[in-house]
Structure formats: structure tokens, C-alpha cells
Amino acid sequence: MSLYQVQKLLYNLNRDEQFKAQYTNDKVTLLGSYDLTDQEREALS
């Protein structure tokens, strides 16, 4: 499990409006740039 990557993603979602917009518009690409397990990607989708 990549807890650091999950925490980093959540931190960016809370702090960066542009990042949040990118997450809203294209989650698949954004999540692909993080070292996440398939289960983590699914949970964050």
C-alpha cells in the first residue's frame, strides 16, 4: 500500500484549486501519475 501517495493526493486536493479541477475533469490520468495500487485507484475514483 502506498499511504504516502494517497496522503499526497489528498493534500493536493485540499490545497490546490487547479489540481482539484484536473481531478474533477480527468481522474484517470491524474491518478495514473501516482504510484497507487489498483484498490487505491478504485477507491479514489
N, C-alpha and C positions, 0 to 999 in steps of 0.2 A: 504494500500500500504506500502511496506517495502523499503522506499527510502534508508535507511542506508544500507540494504543488497545489493541493486543494486549498490550503490556507492562503497561499499567494494569490490564487484566482479570486477567492472571496474578498481578500483585502483590496485587490484592484477594482472589483465590482463596487465596493463601498466607497472608494476614494476617487475614481476616475470616470467622469461622465462620458468621455469618448470611448473608453473601454466598455462601459455599460451599454452604450449604443451598438457597438460592434457585437457584443454578446447577444443582444436582442435581435440584431439583423442576420447574424451568421454564426450561430453557436458551434456548428460542426467544425468550421475552420479554426475558430478561436480555441476550442477545446483540444483540437489536434496539435496546437502549438505547445501544449503542456504534457508533461510525462505522467499521464494518468492511466490507471487500469481501465479495462472495459467497464467494469462495475462503477467506477467513479464517474466516467464519462456519461454513462446512462443516468446516474443519479443527478448529475448536473445539467442534463439536457431538458 
